[in-house]
Amino acid sequence: MPDWIEEALAGGRLGRAAERVVRVLRDDPRFASYASTAELAARAGVNVATVVRAAQQLGFSGWPALRVELRSRYLASLSADEVMAEHAGTADPVRDAVRSDREALRTLDRTLEPERVRALAQALHGARRTLVLGSGTFAAPGLQLAHAAGIMGYDVELRDTGGTALLAAVSRLGEGDLVVVCDLWRVPRVIRSAARMAAERSVATAVITDRRDSPLVEGAAHVIVVPSEGVGMFPSLTPVMAVVHALLAELGRIGGEEALQAVRRTEALWEQAGLF
């Protein structure tokens, strides 16, 4: 069995039928990452209920959540050109991109645990200040989070660069602060180091990721898992942006009148400066 399955079982044992399901996950991860519950059950020679129970024994709510994990693990093992080859059969990239994102949002709707989003929003609300980390295109969700939360009066800063600037920002954090990391596909070493340094300073960490085995998950106070597959060589940001929008909506609810007044003050400054 792959190490992550052993870890998920935490010393427990599967029944013979569930073992057949796990054997398919091990022997044909590509098939498993695409398969429906019925297709996986047929390949393993078990019934659908056994597939669901096996997923739950591995710590997932059901097969859709486990399939998100399998797909993300599989794609993370590929290079950019290999991911592109994986989607080489796309006849109409424009329409297929929209369909793919629509299906990803359906998967997110089935697998997202809303209480985790609410808990992270509460942590953002209570934090003295929040540092959001992201790299390249994967910094985009962090930009939206930092910008909109800032308008509501929260001290949220995006850091999408590494080097001394990032480490200096981390050095200013302390207990009562929060670090939010967006980790999709691959995590740069500098962001992993920054998250570790923040933890060493007793700073709580939140991770929005497309796989539960992200190296940032260990020790994180908040973890939200999202699907991320696109139709080209790069992951889709649509599901993670939906989670950010949900976070902001909940943050606005928690902030109440105080957040509303902050938005009004910000808009008054915009008008005074003639920005729009």
N, C-alpha and C positions, 0 to 999 in steps of 0.2 A: 504494500500500500504506500502511496505517497506520504511523505512526512506530515503534511498538513491534515490528512485524514486521520492519521494516528493521533495527532495532537487534538483534533476535534473530538475524537472518541474518549480522550482522557482516561485511557485504561479500560474503557468499557468494551463490550463485545457485541457484534452484530449476529443476527440469526442467519441461517443458511441462505434464505431468500434475499435478505438485504445484502449479503456478501456478493451475490450475483450482480446486484445493482452497482456496488462499489467496483467490481471487476470491470464493468463497462466503463466507468469513470476513469479507471486506471489505464485500460488497454486502448481506449479510443476517445481521448478527451475532446477531440474536434467534433466527433459525432454527438457526444453527450452535451457539448456546449450549445448545440443547435436543437437537440431533440425535444419534442413535447413529452409530457408525462407518459402518454400512451406509447409513443415510439420507443422511449427508453425501456418501458415495461416489456414491450415485445422483444427488444433486443436481449434483455436480461432473462426472459422467460419467466416473468413474474407478473402479478397483477398491479394495477395502478396504485392501489392502497399501499403496497409494499414500497414503491418508489417514494411515496410521500413520507412513510414512516422512516425510511432510510435517510432522507433529507433531514428530518427532524432529529434523528439520532446524531447527525453530524452538526447539530446546532442551528439549523435553518428553519424558518417558518414553514417551508414547503419546497416543492421542486422549483417553482419560478425563482425563488431567492437563491437556491443552490446553483441554478443554471446561470444566473448573473455572475456568480463567483467563478464558475468554471470558464465562462466565456472571457471574463476579464483576465484570468490567469493564462488562458491559452493565448490571447492576443498580446499580453505583456511579454510572452516568450518569443515574439516575432519582431523582426526589424521592420522599419517603415515600408520598405519595398515588399517584404513578405506579407505585411498586412494589406498592401495594395493588391498583391496577387490573390489574396484571400477573397477579395471582392471583384475579381476580374470579370465575373459574369454579369456585372451591372450594365444593362443595355441603355438605360436612361438615367444617368446619375442625378439629374435634377429632381425628377419625380421620385426616384428611389431614395434620395436623401430625405425627402419629406416623409415618405412612408416609413423609413427606418426610424426617424425621430418620433413619429406618431406611435410606433410600436414600442419604442424605448420608454415613452411616457406612460403607456399602458402597463409596461412591466414595472416602472417606478410606482405607479398607483397600487399595484398588487403587492409590492415588496417593501415599500417605505414604512417605517415605524414612526408614526406622527409624534409619539411621545419623545422620541430622540430629538426631533426638530424643536419641539417646545422646550426641552431641557437646554438645548444649546442657545435658544433665544433668551431664556432666563439667565444663562451664564453671561451672555453678551450684555444684558441689561444690568447685571450686578457687577460687572468688571470695572475696575478703575479705568483701564484703557485696554484696547485690543489691537494686536498686531496681526495682520493677515498676510500670509506668505503664499506666493504662487510663482510659476516660472513660465515664460513664453506665453503661448495662447492660453495656457491653463491658469494664468493670472486674471483672466477676464471675469470669472465669477467673483473673485476677490475684489476687483475694481468696483463692481456693482454693489457688493456688500458694504465696502468701506464708504463709497460715495453716498449711498442712500441712508445708511446708519448715521453718518456724519451730519446729514441734513436734519435728522431727527434729534440731534444734540448729543450723540454718543461719540466718545473719543476712539475712533477706529481708523487705523492707518494701514495702507497697503504697502508692502515691500516686495517688489518684483525684480530686485537686483540683488546680487550676492556681494561677496567681498567685504571690505571693512565697513561699508555703510550698513549692511545687514547685521553684522556682528555688533556694531555700535548700537543699533536699535534694540537688539536683544539684551544688551548689557544694561539698558535703561529700564528693563522690566523687572518686576518683583512679585511677591505674593499679593494676590488680589487682582493681578492682570491676567490676560488670556491671549493665547496664540491660536489662530485658526489657519489650518493648512489645507489647500486644495491639492490632492495627490491623485492624478489620473495617468494611467499608462506607465510612466516611469517617474521616479522622484529623484531630482538632482541631489548630489551628495551634500551640497552646501545647505539645502533646505533641511535635509535630515540632520545635519550637524547643528543647525540653528534650533531645531525642535528639541534636540537632546540638551543643548545648553540651556534652553528655557526651562526644561524640566528640572535641571540641576539647580535652578534659581527658584524652585517651588512655584513655577508659573503653570497654570492649567493649560492643557493642549486639547484642541478639537480638530478632528480630521474628517474631511469629506473626501471619500475615496471610492474607487470602483472595484476594490478587492479587499477582503478581510485580512489578507496576509501582508498588507502594506507594512513596511518596517516602522511606520509612524504610529500604527495602531497600538502597539505595546505601550502601556503606561498612559495612553490618552484618556482624558476624562469623558470625552464625547466622540463617538464615531457614527458617521452616517454613510451608508453604502449606496451607491447609485450605479445604474447601468451607464455605459459610455460608448458603446460601439457605433461607429458611423458607417458610411459606405465607401469611403476612400481610405487613405493611408493614415488618417488621424482620427482620434476619438471624437465623438460628438459632445458638445457642451450643453445641449438642450436639457437633459435631465438635471444636471448639477445647477444650471441656471434656475430651473423650476424650484429646486430646493432652496436656493438663495432667496427667491421671491417669497417662498413660504416663510422663511426665517424673518424676512423684513416685515411681512404682514403680521406675524406673531409679535415681533418686536414693537411694532406700532400699537398693537393691542395692549401689550404690557406697559408701554410707556404712557399710554393714555393722554391726558390733557397736557402733561409736561412735554411729550414728544410733539404734540400738535402745536404747542406754542413755539417750540424750537423751529419747526418747519415754517411757521409764520414769520419768525424773526429772520430766518434765512432768506425767504422770499422778499421781505422788505429790503434787505441788503442788496439783493439782486436788482430790485427796482431802483434803489438809490444809485447804484453803480451803472444803471442803464445797460445791463448785460443782455437783455432780451428785448 
